[in-house]
Every structure is written in structure tokens, then in C-alpha cells.
């Protein structure tokens, strides 16, 4: 998948971002598959094109690495382009902490394959767990099962989590820029599938957040925020990840076996296959005709069947709700019949 220049307009906010007064940029390539929100989001904002030649001039990148599929693909993205990667991971008391163990397995694998341009730090935020209640952190709150479009998935939102992560990562990127007297990129793996349930994965959020960072820091022009997957689907991400793996001469199955996307893995780290994050991942692999290399609690064909059923159910329900919303109230229908 090639990154190409897009011309987008950003929806005007209460305090609009003014690019000619505050330097720096968000860099967002357009997906050939998923273009949808590009034109109606973020008015008065400036985008710059990502290109391989531009990337090589800025050797340092800070990444938030969870150990999930998207951030692993993002890590491959920058490694294949020759960046020195400064990875940050966060232990915030998540129930699926095994994702961090999977990440460490991948980092070990990369070193064994001669890839050494990764520096990694684990940030302990477990003291915030009780302050930021969520189904992902509270032991007495069950992780909901179903599709990401289900309203119940909102319980998996951790209040202000991405703002906290991004604030730490941005500060670190600024410090690196000062230390190395060179520009630094900050890369995040948010993508289009997260927009519906997680407001802190939407374009508007990142434009406002970057605006605040620029106002609140000196030398902010030295840090560019890159969101390569913002308008991409999960399948888009997988396709590019395979290209990156090939460029690095790694084994795709090994890399993605060392990831965890499930919010509810069992004691052995096997994915349940029925949480929103599971379903999205399963369907992404299935749509490409690929078998997911991670182990599920059920055989792969059964995991795919469950995911497809959940998607059909939520699609039918949303279609029914939409049709019902288009119907006039009973009183209006009665008047029409009588007339």
C-alpha cells in the first residue's frame, strides 16, 4: 500500500488550530481502501505527505507499543524505513497484560535476527488503575463480548488513556529532539476501526491534542505527529505489515504470533475470539484469506464463524434501528391513514 498526498479539511473547533502561527504538523497518509472521513474532518488544518526520502532525514521516532497487532505493525513500519525506534509501553493495570510479555518476545526475536535499532522502556502507571475505572482494568467489571459497534463496548474505554500516553510520549520526543539536536517523529497506531467506540482515537482529538502540546512547549516544531493508519482498516494494516516483514527478512507468523489483541485472553494467553478487539482482528485476517498465527481457545474456522455471526447480528440490528428511526411517529402515520 502506498502512501499518497491527501487534501483534507478539518472541522472547525471552538479554538481552531492555526498552522501558520504554530509550526509542526500531523502527517496522515491516505489508505487506498479507507478514505471515508478524510474530507469532512479537521477544518483549517495542515497535512504533510509521508515519503521514504523525508523519513530518512528524521532518524528518531518515538512509538507507543502495546504488544497488540496495530502497534507491532507500526514498529515494523518504522524499522523497515531505517529509523532508530524509541519504544514506550505502559502498564496501567490492564487485565490483558500478557500483551506486554508478547511484545518482549518480539523484541527478543528482532535482536536475534540482527535488528538492534530499538530502545524500549516500560512505564509503570498501575497507581492510576483505581482512578481510571474501565472494564479493561477493574476486576469486578466484566469485559463485554460482541462486535465493536455494540454500545456495550464503551465500557472498555479507559478515561483519558490515550491523552496520558501521548503526553508522556510527546514529552519524551521533545527531550530526544533537544538531546540529538534533530527533529523527532512521534508515531501512533490508531486506525479507523477505533473511531466509533473510542473518541480518543479520532482525528479531531489528535488535532486538538497536538495544538495543546505546541502551545504548552518550546521547540515543538521539532516533533511531528504521525498517524499512518488513521484512515486505514485493520486489513490495510496487515497488508502493509507483511510488506514491512518481507523488507526486514522476518517471519510474519512468528512476529504476529507474538502479539495479543484480545481483551480477555485465558491464563495461557489464548485469545477468546469474542471480544470486540478479537472480532475485528479475526475478520481482518479472514478478509485477506489469511489464517491468524495466534492461538485461539477454539479452532480458527470456528473463531471466524463466530466473528462473522457477531458482525451479521450487529449489522442487522443497526439496520433495524436505522429503519425504525426513519419511520414517522405513530400519530403521524395515523393521520396519513385517516386522510
C-alpha positions as CSV (number, residue, x, y, z in Angstrom):
1,X,0.0,0.0,0.0
2,X,1.4,3.3,-1.0
3,X,1.1,6.5,1.0
4,X,-0.2,9.3,-1.1
5,X,-0.9,13.0,-0.6
6,X,-4.3,13.9,0.6
7,X,-6.0,17.2,0.8
8,X,-8.3,17.2,3.8
9,X,-10.2,19.8,5.7
10,X,-10.7,19.7,9.4
11,X,-13.9,20.6,11.1
12,X,-13.6,23.9,12.8
13,X,-13.2,23.6,16.6
14,X,-14.1,26.1,19.3
15,X,-10.4,27.3,19.3
16,X,-9.2,26.4,15.7
17,X,-5.7,25.2,15.1
18,X,-3.8,27.9,13.2
19,X,-0.9,26.2,11.3
20,X,0.8,29.5,10.2
21,X,1.2,30.5,13.8
22,X,2.2,27.2,15.4
23,X,4.7,25.2,13.5
24,X,4.8,21.4,13.1
25,X,2.3,19.1,11.6
26,X,0.3,15.9,11.7
27,X,1.3,13.5,8.9
28,X,-1.5,11.2,7.7
29,X,-1.2,9.1,4.6
30,X,-4.4,8.1,2.8
31,X,-5.5,4.5,2.5
32,X,-6.4,3.1,-0.9
33,X,-9.1,1.2,0.9
34,X,-10.5,3.5,3.5
35,X,-10.9,7.2,2.6
36,X,-14.2,7.9,4.3
37,X,-13.8,10.6,6.9
38,X,-10.8,12.3,5.2
39,X,-12.7,15.2,3.8
40,X,-15.2,16.1,6.5
41,X,-12.8,16.1,9.5
42,X,-10.5,18.8,10.8
43,X,-11.0,22.1,9.1
44,X,-8.2,24.7,8.9
45,X,-5.5,22.0,9.4
46,X,-2.3,21.3,7.5
47,X,-1.2,17.9,6.4
48,X,2.1,16.9,5.0
49,X,2.9,13.8,2.9
50,X,4.9,10.9,4.3
51,X,7.6,9.8,1.9
52,X,10.5,7.5,2.3
53,X,13.1,10.2,1.5
54,X,11.5,12.5,4.1
55,X,11.5,9.8,6.7
56,X,15.3,9.0,6.3
57,X,16.1,12.6,7.2
58,X,14.5,12.1,10.6
59,X,16.1,9.1,12.1
60,X,14.5,9.1,15.5
61,X,10.9,8.1,16.2
62,X,9.0,7.6,19.5
63,X,6.3,4.9,19.4
64,X,3.7,3.8,21.9
65,X,4.0,0.0,21.8
66,X,1.2,-2.1,23.4
67,X,2.1,-5.5,22.1
68,X,-1.0,-5.6,20.0
69,X,-1.4,-6.0,16.3
70,X,-1.5,-2.4,15.3
71,X,1.5,-1.1,17.3
72,X,3.5,-4.1,16.2
73,X,2.7,-3.3,12.6
74,X,3.7,0.3,13.3
75,X,7.0,-0.8,14.8
76,X,7.7,-2.9,11.6
77,X,6.7,0.2,9.5
78,X,9.5,2.3,11.0
79,X,12.1,-0.4,11.3
80,X,11.7,-1.2,7.6
81,X,12.4,2.5,6.9
82,X,15.6,2.6,8.9
83,X,14.5,4.6,12.0
84,X,16.0,4.3,15.4
85,X,12.9,3.4,17.4
86,X,12.4,4.6,21.0
87,X,9.5,2.5,22.2
88,X,7.4,3.3,25.2
89,X,5.0,0.7,26.8
90,X,2.5,1.3,29.6
91,X,1.5,-1.0,32.4
92,X,-1.8,0.7,33.5
93,X,-3.2,-2.4,35.3
94,X,-4.8,-3.9,32.1
95,X,-6.2,-7.3,32.5
96,X,-4.6,-8.4,29.2
97,X,-1.1,-7.5,30.5
98,X,0.2,-10.5,28.6
99,X,0.4,-8.1,25.6
100,X,3.5,-6.7,27.2
101,X,5.0,-10.1,27.5
102,X,4.3,-10.8,23.9
103,X,6.0,-7.5,22.9
104,X,9.1,-8.5,24.8
105,X,9.1,-11.8,23.0
106,X,9.1,-9.9,19.7
107,X,11.9,-7.6,20.8
108,X,14.0,-10.7,21.6
109,X,13.2,-12.2,18.2
110,X,14.2,-9.0,16.5
111,X,17.5,-8.9,18.3
112,X,18.1,-12.5,17.3
113,X,17.6,-11.5,13.7
114,X,20.1,-8.7,13.9
115,X,17.6,-5.8,14.4
116,X,19.1,-3.7,17.2
117,X,17.8,-0.2,16.5
118,X,15.2,-0.4,19.2
119,X,15.4,1.2,22.6
120,X,12.4,0.2,24.9
121,X,11.1,1.5,28.2
122,X,8.2,0.2,30.3
123,X,6.3,2.9,32.1
124,X,4.5,1.9,35.4
125,X,1.1,3.6,35.6
126,X,-0.5,1.0,37.8
127,X,-1.1,3.5,40.5
128,X,-3.7,5.1,38.3
129,X,-5.8,2.0,37.9
130,X,-8.3,2.9,40.6
131,X,-8.6,6.5,39.3
132,X,-9.5,5.4,35.7
133,X,-12.1,2.7,36.0
134,X,-12.8,0.6,33.0
135,X,-13.8,-3.0,32.1
136,X,-10.1,-3.4,31.0
137,X,-8.8,-2.5,34.5
138,X,-11.5,-3.2,37.1
139,X,-11.6,-6.8,38.3
140,X,-15.3,-6.5,39.3
141,X,-16.3,-5.2,35.8
142,X,-16.7,-7.9,33.1
143,X,-15.2,-7.3,29.7
144,X,-18.1,-7.3,27.3
145,X,-18.4,-9.8,24.4
146,X,-19.5,-8.8,20.9
147,X,-18.7,-6.5,18.0
148,X,-17.1,-3.1,18.3
149,X,-20.3,-1.5,17.1
150,X,-22.1,-2.7,20.2
151,X,-22.8,0.1,22.7
152,X,-21.6,-2.2,25.5
153,X,-18.1,-1.8,24.1
154,X,-17.9,1.7,25.6
155,X,-17.2,0.1,28.9
156,X,-13.7,-0.8,27.6
157,X,-12.9,2.8,27.2
158,X,-10.2,3.9,29.8
159,X,-10.8,7.6,30.6
160,X,-8.2,9.9,29.0
161,X,-5.8,6.9,28.5
162,X,-4.5,8.0,25.1
163,X,-4.1,11.6,26.2
164,X,-2.0,10.4,29.1
165,X,0.1,8.1,26.9
166,X,0.5,10.7,24.2
167,X,1.5,13.4,26.7
168,X,4.3,11.2,28.1
169,X,5.4,10.2,24.6
170,X,5.4,13.7,23.2
171,X,7.5,15.0,26.2
172,X,9.9,12.2,25.6
173,X,10.1,13.1,21.9
174,X,10.8,16.7,22.7
175,X,13.6,15.6,25.1
176,X,15.2,13.5,22.4
177,X,15.0,16.3,19.9
178,X,16.8,18.5,22.3
179,X,19.4,15.9,23.1
180,X,20.2,15.0,19.5
181,X,19.6,18.5,18.0
182,X,17.4,16.9,15.4
183,X,13.7,16.5,14.6
184,X,11.9,13.5,16.1
185,X,8.7,11.8,15.0
186,X,6.0,10.6,17.3
187,X,4.1,7.7,15.7
188,X,0.8,6.3,16.9
189,X,-1.1,3.3,15.6
190,X,-4.7,4.5,15.9
191,X,-6.9,3.5,13.0
192,X,-10.4,3.9,11.5
193,X,-11.9,0.9,13.3
194,X,-11.4,2.6,16.6
195,X,-13.2,5.8,15.8
196,X,-16.8,4.7,16.7
197,X,-16.2,3.5,20.2
198,X,-13.0,5.4,21.3
199,X,-13.3,9.2,21.0
200,X,-9.5,9.4,21.8
201,X,-8.8,7.7,18.5
202,X,-10.5,10.2,16.3
203,X,-8.8,12.8,14.1
204,X,-10.4,15.7,16.0
205,X,-8.9,14.5,19.2
206,X,-5.3,14.4,17.9
207,X,-5.6,17.8,16.1
208,X,-6.7,19.4,19.4
209,X,-4.1,17.5,21.4
210,X,-1.2,18.5,19.2
211,X,-2.4,22.1,19.3
212,X,-2.2,22.0,23.1
213,X,1.2,20.4,23.0
214,X,2.5,23.1,20.7
215,X,1.1,25.9,22.8
216,X,2.5,24.4,26.0
217,X,6.1,23.6,24.9
218,X,9.1,25.3,23.5
219,X,10.7,23.9,20.3
220,X,7.5,22.0,19.4
221,X,8.4,22.4,15.7
222,X,11.0,19.7,16.3
223,X,8.3,17.0,16.8
224,X,5.9,15.7,14.0
225,X,3.0,13.5,15.0
226,X,2.5,10.7,12.5
227,X,-0.7,8.7,12.3
228,X,-0.1,6.4,9.4
229,X,-3.2,4.2,10.0
230,X,-5.7,6.9,10.9
231,X,-7.9,6.2,7.8
232,X,-6.9,2.6,7.3
233,X,-8.8,-0.6,8.1
234,X,-7.3,-3.5,10.0
235,X,-6.8,-5.4,6.8
236,X,-4.9,-2.4,5.3
237,X,-2.6,-2.5,8.3
238,X,-1.9,-6.2,7.8
239,X,-1.1,-5.8,4.2
240,X,1.5,-3.2,4.9
241,X,2.8,-5.2,7.8
242,X,3.6,-8.1,5.6
243,X,5.5,-5.8,3.2
244,X,7.5,-4.5,6.2
245,X,8.2,-8.0,7.4
246,X,9.4,-9.0,4.0
247,X,11.7,-6.0,3.8
248,X,13.2,-6.8,7.2
249,X,13.5,-10.5,6.2
250,X,11.5,-11.6,9.2
251,X,8.9,-14.3,9.6
252,X,5.3,-12.9,9.5
253,X,3.8,-15.8,11.5
254,X,6.4,-15.5,14.2
255,X,6.0,-11.7,14.6
256,X,2.2,-11.8,14.8
257,X,2.1,-14.9,17.0
258,X,4.0,-12.7,19.4
259,X,1.1,-10.3,19.7
260,X,-2.1,-10.1,21.8
261,X,-5.2,-8.3,20.7
262,X,-7.7,-9.9,22.9
263,X,-9.1,-8.1,25.9
264,X,-9.9,-11.4,27.5
265,X,-7.1,-13.9,26.9
266,X,-7.0,-17.0,29.1
267,X,-4.3,-18.0,31.5
268,X,-2.2,-19.4,28.7
269,X,-2.6,-16.2,26.6
270,X,-5.0,-17.7,24.1
271,X,-7.5,-15.3,22.7
272,X,-11.2,-15.8,23.4
273,X,-12.2,-14.7,20.0
274,X,-15.4,-12.9,21.1
275,X,-14.4,-9.5,22.5
276,X,-14.6,-6.5,20.1
277,X,-10.9,-6.4,19.6
278,X,-10.8,-10.2,18.8
279,X,-13.6,-9.9,16.3
280,X,-12.0,-7.0,14.4
281,X,-8.7,-8.9,14.2
282,X,-10.3,-12.2,13.1
283,X,-12.3,-10.5,10.4
284,X,-9.3,-8.6,9.1
285,X,-7.3,-11.8,8.6
286,X,-10.3,-13.6,7.2
287,X,-11.0,-10.9,4.6
288,X,-7.5,-11.3,3.3
289,X,-7.8,-15.1,3.2
290,X,-5.1,-15.5,5.8
291,X,-5.0,-17.6,9.0
292,X,-4.2,-15.7,12.1
293,X,-1.0,-17.2,13.6
294,X,-2.0,-16.7,17.2
295,X,-3.7,-19.4,19.2
296,X,-7.4,-19.1,19.9
297,X,-9.4,-21.0,22.5
298,X,-11.3,-22.6,19.6
299,X,-10.1,-23.8,16.2
300,X,-9.6,-21.0,13.6
301,X,-12.6,-21.9,11.4
302,X,-14.9,-21.7,14.5
303,X,-13.4,-18.4,15.5
304,X,-14.1,-17.0,12.1
305,X,-17.6,-18.3,12.1
306,X,-18.3,-16.7,15.5
307,X,-16.9,-13.4,14.4
308,X,-18.9,-13.4,11.2
309,X,-22.1,-14.2,13.1
310,X,-21.4,-11.3,15.5
311,X,-20.9,-8.9,12.6
312,X,-24.1,-10.1,10.9
313,X,-26.0,-9.7,14.1
314,X,-24.8,-6.1,14.8
315,X,-25.3,-5.1,11.2
316,X,-28.9,-6.4,11.2
317,X,-29.6,-4.6,14.5
318,X,-28.2,-1.3,13.3
319,X,-30.1,-1.6,10.1
320,X,-33.3,-2.2,12.0
321,X,-32.6,0.8,14.3
322,X,-31.9,3.0,11.3
323,X,-35.1,1.9,9.6
324,X,-37.1,2.5,12.7
325,X,-35.6,6.0,13.1
326,X,-36.7,6.8,9.6
327,X,-40.4,5.9,10.3
328,X,-42.7,8.8,11.3
329,X,-44.3,8.7,14.8
330,X,-47.4,6.7,15.3
331,X,-49.6,9.8,15.4
332,X,-48.3,11.0,12.0
333,X,-48.9,7.6,10.5
334,X,-52.4,7.5,11.8
335,X,-53.2,11.0,10.4
336,X,-51.9,9.9,7.0
337,X,-54.1,6.8,7.0
338,X,-57.2,8.8,8.0
339,X,-56.6,11.5,5.4
